[in-house]
Amino acid sequence: MVSLSDSPSALANLGRVAVVGAGAVGGYYGAKLARGGADVHFLMRRDLEHVRKQGLGVLSEDGDFHLDRVQCQGSTESIGPADLVLIATKATANDALLDLLPPLLKGDTALLTLQNGLGSDEFLAARFGAERVLGGLCFVCLNRVGPGVIRHQGEGRISLGEFAPGEAPASRLKTIAAGFREAGIDCQEVWDLPRERWRKLVWNVPFNGLSIAAGGIDVAQILGDADLRVRVRELMLEVIGAAGKLGHSIPEDLVERQISATRGMGPYKPSSLIDYLEGREVEVDAIWGEPLRRGEGAGAEMGRMRELYGEIRGAVESR
């Protein structure tokens, strides 16, 4: 990856980009970068042959687009070393990264994890070096609706932060954020990555969780139920309280702002609900278990969170 001043194109400055986990999130952001002209290579499995023949499509309220020619491979060995790796696999599959990532690494390869919950930044830092790791918080409504087809229902902002700012190249975060913005992605740099992860949990904990615990319902149905609205607010306030105990100050007015924004999503099915309904692994530990352990370990009251965690574990284990 080169510096901002070395090229007139911010996208060119990203260098060679590999996408590991080309589902809804990885496919969408990778496709946006590729459409803008970045050198993007996708690791694909189930959609590989379809995308090779028919390309990758995004259906979006911002305008549909289709990539006729997609650089996609069935292994990271076939992709080879990259400058930037977007990691969009589920956190439940992190152990697979131990084999998937090494063929993509060279001396200065940056690892940008777009995963939900807590723990993935530390997982990558411990195994591949803290200086490589960045985190991305994706505030977006996305679903994979068919082979090589992603539906974008709204939002799209991504917040990027360094895991270890003092160890990473000073200009790297700005370089990556500038490339994303040139591709038409609403992107901002953040300087306190742990705080931003807790901010995202304020939404993920109640809406991903209650969608499963309440019987497989979308966010509009959650907000349409008076009792569930109470639980949403209580859970959000517990998450904010836990973050505060851990030194991450989040204003309580975020609760009503997020609820208002969620009303605009309509009948959106959170990603955890889709995983649950389709029989895939749900990120139970990353989204609920790890935040609960950290919050209670810091002395936070998290009775509602513990109750929800138990409900989700029970629902997943009884499928």
MOVENPE-V52727 format. One record per residue. N is the residue number from 1. RES is the residue in one small letter. PHI is phi in radians with two decimals (* if undefined). Layout:
n=N res=RES phi=PHI
n=N res=RES phi=PHI
This chain:
n=1 res=m phi=*
n=2 res=v phi=-1.73
n=3 res=s phi=-1.43
n=4 res=l phi=-1.03
n=5 res=s phi=-1.51
n=6 res=d phi=-1.45
n=7 res=s phi=-2.61
n=8 res=p phi=-1.25
n=9 res=s phi=-1.88
n=10 res=a phi=-1.13
n=11 res=l phi=-1.16
n=12 res=a phi=-1.10
n=13 res=n phi=-1.14
n=14 res=l phi=-1.20
n=15 res=g phi=1.27
n=16 res=r phi=-1.47
n=17 res=v phi=-1.95
n=18 res=a phi=-1.96
n=19 res=v phi=-1.94
n=20 res=v phi=-1.88
n=21 res=g phi=1.77
n=22 res=a phi=-1.64
n=23 res=g phi=-1.48
n=24 res=a phi=-1.10
n=25 res=v phi=-1.24
n=26 res=g phi=-1.11
n=27 res=g phi=-1.13
n=28 res=y phi=-1.18
n=29 res=y phi=-1.21
n=30 res=g phi=-1.11
n=31 res=a phi=-1.16
n=32 res=k phi=-1.09
n=33 res=l phi=-1.13
n=34 res=a phi=-1.15
n=35 res=r phi=-1.07
n=36 res=g phi=-1.29
n=37 res=g phi=2.03
n=38 res=a phi=-1.24
n=39 res=d phi=-1.52
n=40 res=v phi=-1.88
n=41 res=h phi=-2.18
n=42 res=f phi=-1.79
n=43 res=l phi=-1.49
n=44 res=m phi=-2.29
n=45 res=r phi=-2.15
n=46 res=r phi=-1.17
n=47 res=d phi=-1.73
n=48 res=l phi=-0.98
n=49 res=e phi=-1.16
n=50 res=h phi=-1.07
n=51 res=v phi=-1.19
n=52 res=r phi=-1.05
n=53 res=k phi=-1.54
n=54 res=q phi=-2.09
n=55 res=g phi=1.47
n=56 res=l phi=-2.17
n=57 res=g phi=-2.07
n=58 res=v phi=-2.14
n=59 res=l phi=-1.74
n=60 res=s phi=-2.46
n=61 res=e phi=-1.14
n=62 res=d phi=-1.55
n=63 res=g phi=2.10
n=64 res=d phi=-1.21
n=65 res=f phi=-2.63
n=66 res=h phi=-2.43
n=67 res=l phi=-1.72
n=68 res=d phi=-1.26
n=69 res=r phi=-2.05
n=70 res=v phi=-2.15
n=71 res=q phi=-1.43
n=72 res=c phi=-2.30
n=73 res=q phi=-2.38
n=74 res=g phi=-1.63
n=75 res=s phi=-2.62
n=76 res=t phi=-1.29
n=77 res=e phi=-1.06
n=78 res=s phi=-1.25
n=79 res=i phi=-1.33
n=80 res=g phi=1.46
n=81 res=p phi=-1.02
n=82 res=a phi=-2.22
n=83 res=d phi=-1.52
n=84 res=l phi=-2.40
n=85 res=v phi=-2.02
n=86 res=l phi=-1.60
n=87 res=i phi=-1.84
n=88 res=a phi=-2.23
n=89 res=t phi=-1.27
n=90 res=k phi=-1.20
n=91 res=a phi=-1.08
n=92 res=t phi=-1.15
n=93 res=a phi=-1.82
n=94 res=n phi=-1.06
n=95 res=d phi=-1.06
n=96 res=a phi=-1.16
n=97 res=l phi=-1.14
n=98 res=l phi=-1.09
n=99 res=d phi=-1.71
n=100 res=l phi=-1.30
n=101 res=l phi=-1.41
n=102 res=p phi=-0.89
n=103 res=p phi=-1.13
n=104 res=l phi=-1.60
n=105 res=l phi=-1.63
n=106 res=k phi=-2.30
n=107 res=g phi=-0.98
n=108 res=d phi=-2.03
n=109 res=t phi=-1.09
n=110 res=a phi=-1.71
n=111 res=l phi=-1.93
n=112 res=l phi=-1.89
n=113 res=t phi=-1.58
n=114 res=l phi=-1.83
n=115 res=q phi=-1.39
n=116 res=n phi=-1.43
n=117 res=g phi=1.35
n=118 res=l phi=-2.03
n=119 res=g phi=2.00
n=120 res=s phi=-1.22
n=121 res=d phi=-1.03
n=122 res=e phi=-1.16
n=123 res=f phi=-1.01
n=124 res=l phi=-1.19
n=125 res=a phi=-1.10
n=126 res=a phi=-1.18
n=127 res=r phi=-1.80
n=128 res=f phi=-2.20
n=129 res=g phi=1.82
n=130 res=a phi=-1.06
n=131 res=e phi=-1.16
n=132 res=r phi=-1.47
n=133 res=v phi=-1.64
n=134 res=l phi=-2.20
n=135 res=g phi=-2.08
n=136 res=g phi=-2.17
n=137 res=l phi=-1.81
n=138 res=c phi=-1.76
n=139 res=f phi=-1.84
n=140 res=v phi=-2.71
n=141 res=c phi=-1.83
n=142 res=l phi=-2.39
n=143 res=n phi=-2.50
n=144 res=r phi=-1.45
n=145 res=v phi=-1.89
n=146 res=g phi=3.09
n=147 res=p phi=-0.98
n=148 res=g phi=1.18
n=149 res=v phi=-2.32
n=150 res=i phi=-2.13
n=151 res=r phi=-1.78
n=152 res=h phi=-1.77
n=153 res=q phi=-1.69
n=154 res=g phi=2.89
n=155 res=e phi=1.04
n=156 res=g phi=2.52
n=157 res=r phi=-1.12
n=158 res=i phi=-2.28
n=159 res=s phi=-1.89
n=160 res=l phi=-2.01
n=161 res=g phi=-2.54
n=162 res=e phi=-1.43
n=163 res=f phi=-1.21
n=164 res=a phi=-2.27
n=165 res=p phi=-0.94
n=166 res=g phi=-1.28
n=167 res=e phi=-1.76
n=168 res=a phi=-1.56
n=169 res=p phi=-0.99
n=170 res=a phi=-1.05
n=171 res=s phi=-1.61
n=172 res=r phi=-1.09
n=173 res=l phi=-1.04
n=174 res=k phi=-1.14
n=175 res=t phi=-1.07
n=176 res=i phi=-1.18
n=177 res=a phi=-1.08
n=178 res=a phi=-1.12
n=179 res=g phi=-1.12
n=180 res=f phi=-1.08
n=181 res=r phi=-1.12
n=182 res=e phi=-1.12
n=183 res=a phi=-1.45
n=184 res=g phi=1.52
n=185 res=i phi=-1.71
n=186 res=d phi=-1.19
n=187 res=c phi=-2.38
n=188 res=q phi=-2.38
n=189 res=e phi=-1.49
n=190 res=v phi=-2.19
n=191 res=w phi=-1.93
n=192 res=d phi=-2.34
n=193 res=l phi=-1.06
n=194 res=p phi=-1.04
n=195 res=r phi=-1.08
n=196 res=e phi=-1.16
n=197 res=r phi=-1.12
n=198 res=w phi=-1.17
n=199 res=r phi=-1.03
n=200 res=k phi=-1.21
n=201 res=l phi=-1.11
n=202 res=v phi=-1.00
n=203 res=w phi=-1.58
n=204 res=n phi=-1.10
n=205 res=v phi=-1.02
n=206 res=p phi=-1.29
n=207 res=f phi=-1.36
n=208 res=n phi=-1.12
n=209 res=g phi=-1.24
n=210 res=l phi=-1.19
n=211 res=s phi=-1.06
n=212 res=i phi=-1.50
n=213 res=a phi=-1.11
n=214 res=a phi=-1.57
n=215 res=g phi=1.84
n=216 res=g phi=1.52
n=217 res=i phi=-2.11
n=218 res=d phi=-1.52
n=219 res=v phi=-1.20
n=220 res=a phi=-1.14
n=221 res=q phi=-1.19
n=222 res=i phi=-1.06
n=223 res=l phi=-1.26
n=224 res=g phi=-1.44
n=225 res=d phi=-1.91
n=226 res=a phi=-1.06
n=227 res=d phi=-1.16
n=228 res=l phi=-1.21
n=229 res=r phi=-1.08
n=230 res=v phi=-1.08
n=231 res=r phi=-1.11
n=232 res=v phi=-0.98
n=233 res=r phi=-1.14
n=234 res=e phi=-1.11
n=235 res=l phi=-1.14
n=236 res=m phi=-1.05
n=237 res=l phi=-1.18
n=238 res=e phi=-1.13
n=239 res=v phi=-1.09
n=240 res=i phi=-1.08
n=241 res=g phi=-1.12
n=242 res=a phi=-1.12
n=243 res=a phi=-1.03
n=244 res=g phi=-1.09
n=245 res=k phi=-1.09
n=246 res=l phi=-1.61
n=247 res=g phi=1.61
n=248 res=h phi=-2.00
n=249 res=s phi=-1.35
n=250 res=i phi=-2.22
n=251 res=p phi=-1.16
n=252 res=e phi=-1.22
n=253 res=d phi=-1.21
n=254 res=l phi=-1.09
n=255 res=v phi=-1.00
n=256 res=e phi=-1.22
n=257 res=r phi=-1.16
n=258 res=q phi=-1.26
n=259 res=i phi=-1.12
n=260 res=s phi=-1.10
n=261 res=a phi=-1.14
n=262 res=t phi=-1.20
n=263 res=r phi=-1.02
n=264 res=g phi=-1.30
n=265 res=m phi=-1.41
n=266 res=g phi=1.21
n=267 res=p phi=-1.41
n=268 res=y phi=-1.41
n=269 res=k phi=-1.72
n=270 res=p phi=-1.05
n=271 res=s phi=-1.07
n=272 res=s phi=-1.13
n=273 res=l phi=-1.12
n=274 res=i phi=-1.10
n=275 res=d phi=-1.03
n=276 res=y phi=-1.11
n=277 res=l phi=-1.18
n=278 res=e phi=-1.61
n=279 res=g phi=1.35
n=280 res=r phi=-1.55
n=281 res=e phi=-1.10
n=282 res=v phi=-1.79
n=283 res=e phi=-1.34
n=284 res=v phi=-1.08
n=285 res=d phi=-1.25
n=286 res=a phi=-1.17
n=287 res=i phi=-1.57
n=288 res=w phi=-2.08
n=289 res=g phi=-1.14
n=290 res=e phi=-1.15
n=291 res=p phi=-1.03
n=292 res=l phi=-1.11
n=293 res=r phi=-1.10
n=294 res=r phi=-1.18
n=295 res=g phi=-1.13
n=296 res=e phi=-1.13
n=297 res=g phi=-1.11
n=298 res=a phi=-1.59
n=299 res=g phi=1.63
n=300 res=a phi=-1.39
n=301 res=e phi=-1.47
n=302 res=m phi=-2.37
n=303 res=g phi=-1.11
n=304 res=r phi=-1.16
n=305 res=m phi=-1.14
n=306 res=r phi=-1.11
n=307 res=e phi=-1.07
n=308 res=l phi=-1.13
n=309 res=y phi=-1.00
n=310 res=g phi=-1.14
n=311 res=e phi=-1.12
n=312 res=i phi=-1.19
n=313 res=r phi=-1.05
n=314 res=g phi=-1.11
n=315 res=a phi=-1.14
n=316 res=v phi=-1.20
n=317 res=e phi=-1.26
n=318 res=s phi=-1.66
n=319 res=r phi=-1.06
